[in-house]
């Protein structure tokens, strides 16, 4: 079967008409309005400073709603025969785990990338370009896919399957998705430009901090070393002067430590600029899930877009809580949830481990005080709930 868009098998040939009927014109206006609303969501995602992956998720969700499909996905190819990004709607995290790694550029996906043309099929399984699915993959039938193009370059492919209304996808559906994909290309390109700009700003900021480290901390450490050498040379012949030099060493060391902490506090993890908070946290949780015998899961609901300072604080608290859970809790499951409630960013890290006496934990090095300080610095709060044998809940609430 050709990759050219076939006419829908149930659609009779339509006679040409010099003018559209009022009903068809109204339907087209409704379709265009739906496209504009979907495109608006994707464009707003960029202006809200979301990462490229989050913009892709907005595009996929918008397309799924636009054409009322059970499944929707978008893949951005890399240069190694795989996909740099692949997002989907209609598949749960548990189903993704069962399916396994993201697909490579084979079968229909590979054909669409090579041919760069829309594909509309009543049953993808009957097309010769179809190869196979993993065992846990949902069964797809009717299929509509279009490339997302920037000029001659294919930025990605977006495809839908299993339209909820019987009869499969129509020519009108293909036109709508093609129009949406053209505008989605703009949103995706802008998101990439924004991320590149953020990365450039990050490089400039780190260069500035490197200068500060050199100009402030490095000079302090150089003075500290000279003073310590002077104290060492005076210990035997002039102990009193040596004591004075050692007091100066102590003062210089304290100043260097204070300046170093001030610089470190300003550092923003590079992952946040590349991926945003939800995806950075998701990747961290997935890494822990691979490295530890316990099951680590992440859920973001509803979507939340905190400011940069809040992103750093929430990430650090999550990392501290996950570190404690993985090292001390002996848990079987650790669940992380991120979302928004009543204008607050809410982070929860819950485990079913051994638990502990919160009141007696101050001296155990669990970082509870520092986590609380981060929340309070943003006008929020942190609560740790735990009992021996009953697991632990760390809940952070800070203003968006």
LOGUTI-14534 format. One record per residue (C-alpha): residue number from 0; x negated, y negated, z negated. Coordinates in steps of 0.1 Angstrom, whole numbers, plus 5000, padded with zeros to 4 digits. Each point is the difference from the previous one (the first is absolute). Layout:
<recs>
{NUM {X Y Z}}
...
</recs>
This chain:
<recs>
{0 {5000 5000 5000}}
{1 {4986 4966 5009}}
{2 {4992 4973 4974}}
{3 {5023 4976 5020}}
{4 {5031 4993 4980}}
{5 {5027 5025 5012}}
{6 {5036 4989 5002}}
{7 {5020 5013 4971}}
{8 {5015 5033 5011}}
{9 {5035 4991 4988}}
{10 {5000 4965 5014}}
{11 {5019 4997 5033}}
{12 {4987 4979 5028}}
{13 {5012 4964 4995}}
{14 {5012 4980 5031}}
{15 {4982 4967 5005}}
{16 {5021 4970 4989}}
{17 {4995 4963 5008}}
{18 {5009 4991 4965}}
{19 {4998 5016 4966}}
{20 {5032 5007 4981}}
{21 {5006 4980 4968}}
{22 {4997 5032 4979}}
{23 {4966 5010 5016}}
{24 {4987 4964 4996}}
{25 {5011 5000 4964}}
{26 {4982 5033 4993}}
{27 {4969 4987 5016}}
{28 {5001 4968 4979}}
{29 {5005 5022 4969}}
{30 {4970 5021 5010}}
{31 {4978 4969 5006}}
{32 {5011 4987 4966}}
{33 {4989 5033 4984}}
{34 {4967 4998 5017}}
{35 {4994 4965 4989}}
{36 {5008 5009 4964}}
{37 {4977 5030 5001}}
{38 {4972 4979 5016}}
{39 {5006 4973 4974}}
{40 {4993 5026 4973}}
{41 {4968 5010 5016}}
{42 {4988 4964 5004}}
{43 {5010 4991 4965}}
{44 {4979 5029 4988}}
{45 {4969 4983 5015}}
{46 {5009 4967 4984}}
{47 {5003 5017 4966}}
{48 {4964 5010 5003}}
{49 {5006 5037 5002}}
{50 {4974 5024 5013}}
{51 {5000 5015 5035}}
{52 {5014 5033 4986}}
{53 {5028 4982 4982}}
{54 {5009 4981 5032}}
{55 {5001 5034 5018}}
{56 {5024 5013 4974}}
{57 {5022 4970 5004}}
{58 {5000 5005 5038}}
{59 {5009 5037 4997}}
{60 {5028 4994 4975}}
{61 {5014 4973 5022}}
{62 {5000 5022 5031}}
{63 {5016 5029 4981}}
{64 {5028 4977 4988}}
{65 {5003 4983 5034}}
{66 {5007 5032 5019}}
{67 {5015 5021 4971}}
{68 {4974 5028 5002}}
{69 {4994 5027 4975}}
{70 {4962 4999 5005}}
{71 {4977 4972 5011}}
{72 {4962 4998 5002}}
{73 {4973 4977 5013}}
{74 {4964 5010 5007}}
{75 {4970 4978 5006}}
{76 {4972 5020 5018}}
{77 {4964 5000 4991}}
{78 {4970 5008 5022}}
{79 {4995 5036 4987}}
{80 {5032 5016 5013}}
{81 {5020 4994 4968}}
{82 {5020 4972 4986}}
{83 {4986 4971 4980}}
{84 {5034 4994 4986}}
{85 {5031 5022 5001}}
{86 {5032 4991 4981}}
{87 {5034 5016 5001}}
{88 {5035 4997 4986}}
{89 {5024 5028 4992}}
{90 {4974 5022 4985}}
{91 {4994 5002 4963}}
{92 {4966 5001 4983}}
{93 {5005 5036 4991}}
{94 {5008 5009 5036}}
{95 {4968 4981 5011}}
{96 {4980 5021 4976}}
{97 {5014 5032 5015}}
{98 {4995 4988 5036}}
{99 {4963 4993 4994}}
{100 {4976 4976 5017}}
{101 {5013 4973 5024}}
{102 {5003 5011 5036}}
{103 {4973 4997 5026}}
{104 {5004 4986 5035}}
{105 {5014 5031 5015}}
{106 {5033 5011 5015}}
{107 {5026 4973 5006}}
{108 {4982 4974 4979}}
{109 {4968 5005 5020}}
{110 {5020 4998 5033}}
{111 {5016 4968 4990}}
{112 {4967 4984 4991}}
{113 {4985 5011 5033}}
{114 {5029 4991 5022}}
{115 {5011 4969 4982}}
{116 {5036 5004 5011}}
{117 {5033 5004 4982}}
{118 {5014 5035 4994}}
{119 {5036 5009 4994}}
{120 {5010 5036 4997}}
{121 {5032 5019 4990}}
{122 {4978 5027 4984}}
{123 {4962 4995 4995}}
{124 {4995 5037 4995}}
{125 {5009 5007 5036}}
{126 {4974 4975 5014}}
{127 {4968 5017 5014}}
{128 {4979 4974 4982}}
{129 {5013 5012 4966}}
{130 {4976 5023 4983}}
{131 {5008 5009 4964}}
{132 {5008 4987 4965}}
{133 {4986 5011 4967}}
{134 {5022 5026 4982}}
{135 {5015 4975 4975}}
{136 {5007 4973 5027}}
{137 {5036 4990 5004}}
{138 {5017 5011 5032}}
{139 {5002 4971 5025}}
{140 {5025 5002 5029}}
{141 {5010 4968 5019}}
{142 {4969 4977 5003}}
{143 {4993 4965 5010}}
{144 {4965 4986 5000}}
{145 {4984 4968 5014}}
{146 {4965 4986 5000}}
{147 {4992 4968 4980}}
{148 {4978 4981 5025}}
{149 {4978 4969 4999}}
{150 {4995 4994 5037}}
{151 {4984 5031 5014}}
{152 {4990 5013 4966}}
{153 {5022 5025 4982}}
{154 {5000 4990 4963}}
{155 {5021 5029 4990}}
{156 {5031 5020 5006}}
{157 {5033 4998 4983}}
{158 {5025 5028 5003}}
{159 {5034 5010 4986}}
{160 {5017 5034 4998}}
{161 {5034 5016 4991}}
{162 {5023 4971 5006}}
{163 {5028 5001 4974}}
{164 {5028 4994 5025}}
{165 {5005 5031 5022}}
{166 {4988 4998 5036}}
{167 {4964 4990 4996}}
{168 {4983 4968 5010}}
{169 {5013 4979 5029}}
{170 {4985 4977 5026}}
{171 {5012 4971 4979}}
{172 {4981 5014 4970}}
{173 {4969 5002 5021}}
{174 {5003 4964 5011}}
{175 {5006 4989 4964}}
{176 {4970 5020 4987}}
{177 {4978 4987 5028}}
{178 {5009 4964 4993}}
{179 {4994 5006 4963}}
{180 {4966 5016 5007}}
{181 {4989 4970 5020}}
{182 {5007 4977 4970}}
{183 {4986 5025 4976}}
{184 {4967 4998 5019}}
{185 {4999 4963 4991}}
{186 {5006 5008 4963}}
{187 {4974 5027 5000}}
{188 {4974 4978 5017}}
{189 {5007 4971 4976}}
{190 {4996 5024 4970}}
{191 {4967 5012 5013}}
{192 {4988 4964 5006}}
{193 {5012 4991 4964}}
{194 {4981 5030 4986}}
{195 {4969 4991 5019}}
{196 {5003 4965 4987}}
{197 {5003 5013 4965}}
{198 {4969 5022 5005}}
{199 {4980 4970 5013}}
{200 {5012 4979 4970}}
{201 {4989 5029 4978}}
{202 {4965 5001 5015}}
{203 {4997 4963 4995}}
{204 {5012 5003 4964}}
{205 {4975 5028 4993}}
{206 {4972 4979 5015}}
{207 {5009 4971 4977}}
{208 {5000 5023 4970}}
{209 {4966 5014 5010}}
{210 {4987 4965 5001}}
{211 {5015 4994 4965}}
{212 {4984 5032 4987}}
{213 {4966 4989 5014}}
{214 {5003 4964 4988}}
{215 {5014 5007 4966}}
{216 {4995 5036 4987}}
{217 {4968 5008 5018}}
{218 {4983 4968 4986}}
{219 {5012 5008 4965}}
{220 {4986 5036 5003}}
{221 {4967 4986 5012}}
{222 {4998 4977 4970}}
{223 {5010 5028 4978}}
{224 {4972 5022 5013}}
{225 {4974 4973 4995}}
{226 {5012 4992 4965}}
{227 {4999 5037 4990}}
{228 {4964 5003 5014}}
{229 {4990 4969 4979}}
{230 {5016 5016 4969}}
{231 {4981 5032 5005}}
{232 {4967 4982 5003}}
{233 {5007 4981 4967}}
{234 {5011 5029 4979}}
{235 {4966 5008 4985}}
{236 {4983 4965 4999}}
{237 {5030 4978 4992}}
{238 {5030 5019 4988}}
{239 {5020 4969 4990}}
{240 {4998 4986 5036}}
{241 {5008 5034 5014}}
{242 {5032 5001 4979}}
{243 {5010 4966 5015}}
{244 {4993 5013 5035}}
{245 {5021 5031 4992}}
{246 {5029 4978 4989}}
{247 {4997 4982 5033}}
{248 {5001 5034 5018}}
{249 {5032 5008 4982}}
{250 {5016 4967 5010}}
{251 {4989 5003 5037}}
{252 {5013 5036 5001}}
{253 {5034 4988 4987}}
{254 {5001 4972 5026}}
{255 {4991 5023 5028}}
{256 {5027 5025 4990}}
{257 {5026 4973 4998}}
{258 {4992 4987 5034}}
{259 {4999 5035 5015}}
{260 {5034 5008 4985}}
{261 {5014 4967 5015}}
{262 {4988 5010 5035}}
{263 {5013 5036 4996}}
{264 {5034 4988 4990}}
{265 {5003 4981 5032}}
{266 {4993 5030 5021}}
{267 {5030 5014 5019}}
{268 {4998 5036 5012}}
{269 {4995 5002 5037}}
{270 {5026 5027 5003}}
{271 {5027 4975 4990}}
{272 {4991 4977 5029}}
{273 {5000 5028 5025}}
{274 {5031 5020 4988}}
{275 {5019 4980 4974}}
{276 {5009 5013 4965}}
{277 {5025 5028 5008}}
{278 {4978 5017 5026}}
{279 {4968 4995 4979}}
{280 {5018 5016 4970}}
{281 {5014 5028 5021}}
{282 {4966 5009 5014}}
{283 {4985 5000 4964}}
{284 {5028 5023 4988}}
{285 {4995 5023 5030}}
{286 {4963 5002 4992}}
{287 {5006 5010 4964}}
{288 {5026 5026 5011}}
{289 {4973 5016 5022}}
{290 {4973 4998 4973}}
{291 {5019 5012 4969}}
{292 {5021 5031 4992}}
{293 {5029 4978 4989}}
{294 {5026 4988 5025}}
{295 {4998 4962 5006}}
{296 {5029 4983 5018}}
{297 {5007 4964 5011}}
{298 {5033 4983 5007}}
{299 {5007 4964 5011}}
{300 {5036 4990 4995}}
{301 {5012 4974 5007}}
{302 {4972 4983 5021}}
{303 {4982 4973 4981}}
{304 {4976 4972 5012}}
{305 {4981 4985 4971}}
{306 {4975 4972 5003}}
{307 {4963 5008 5003}}
{308 {4991 4995 4963}}
{309 {5029 5023 4990}}
{310 {4989 5026 5025}}
{311 {4965 5002 4984}}
{312 {5014 5002 4964}}
{313 {5026 5027 5009}}
{314 {4974 5021 5019}}
{315 {4975 4998 4971}}
{316 {5026 5010 4974}}
{317 {5012 5029 5022}}
{318 {4964 5012 5004}}
{319 {4994 4998 4963}}
{320 {5032 5019 4992}}
{321 {4993 5026 5026}}
{322 {4964 5004 4987}}
{323 {5014 5006 4965}}
{324 {5025 5025 5013}}
{325 {4975 5020 5021}}
{326 {4974 5001 4973}}
{327 {5019 5003 4967}}
{328 {5036 5010 5006}}
{329 {4996 5036 5012}}
{330 {5032 4994 5020}}
{331 {5016 5021 5027}}
{332 {5017 4970 5017}}
{333 {4991 4963 5002}}
{334 {5025 4977 5017}}
{335 {4993 4964 5011}}
{336 {5029 4977 5009}}
{337 {4997 4964 5013}}
{338 {5029 4977 5007}}
{339 {5019 4968 4992}}
{340 {5027 4996 4974}}
{341 {5016 4966 4993}}
{342 {4971 4979 5013}}
{343 {4974 5022 4983}}
{344 {4973 5022 5015}}
{345 {5004 5033 4981}}
{346 {4973 5027 4998}}
{347 {5006 5033 4983}}
{348 {4974 5028 4994}}
{349 {5017 5030 4984}}
{350 {4984 5033 4991}}
{351 {5012 5032 4982}}
{352 {4968 5006 4982}}
{353 {4989 5003 4964}}
{354 {5010 4964 4990}}
{355 {4984 4982 4970}}
{356 {5007 4977 4971}}
{357 {5001 4965 5016}}
{358 {4994 4982 4966}}
{359 {4969 5020 4994}}
{360 {4986 4998 5035}}
{361 {4984 4965 4998}}
{362 {4965 5014 4995}}
{363 {5002 5029 5024}}
{364 {4988 4981 5031}}
{365 {5033 5003 5019}}
{366 {4999 4964 5012}}
{367 {5035 4992 4986}}
{368 {4989 4966 4988}}
{369 {4985 4990 5033}}
{370 {5030 5012 5019}}
{371 {5022 4979 4977}}
{372 {4978 4970 5005}}
{373 {5003 5003 5038}}
{374 {5038 5000 4997}}
{375 {5001 4971 4975}}
{376 {4977 4979 5021}}
{377 {5027 5001 5027}}
{378 {5028 4992 4976}}
{379 {5011 5037 4999}}
{380 {4999 5029 4976}}
{381 {4987 5035 4997}}
{382 {5016 5028 4980}}
{383 {4984 5034 4992}}
{384 {5024 5026 4988}}
{385 {4986 5034 4988}}
{386 {5003 5027 4974}}
{387 {4978 5030 4994}}
{388 {5012 5028 5022}}
{389 {5026 4979 5019}}
{390 {4980 4982 5027}}
{391 {4993 4963 5006}}
{392 {5016 4971 5018}}
{393 {4981 4968 5009}}
{394 {5024 4973 5012}}
{395 {4988 4966 5013}}
{396 {5023 4972 5008}}
{397 {4987 4967 5015}}
{398 {5017 4972 5020}}
{399 {4999 5003 5038}}
</recs>
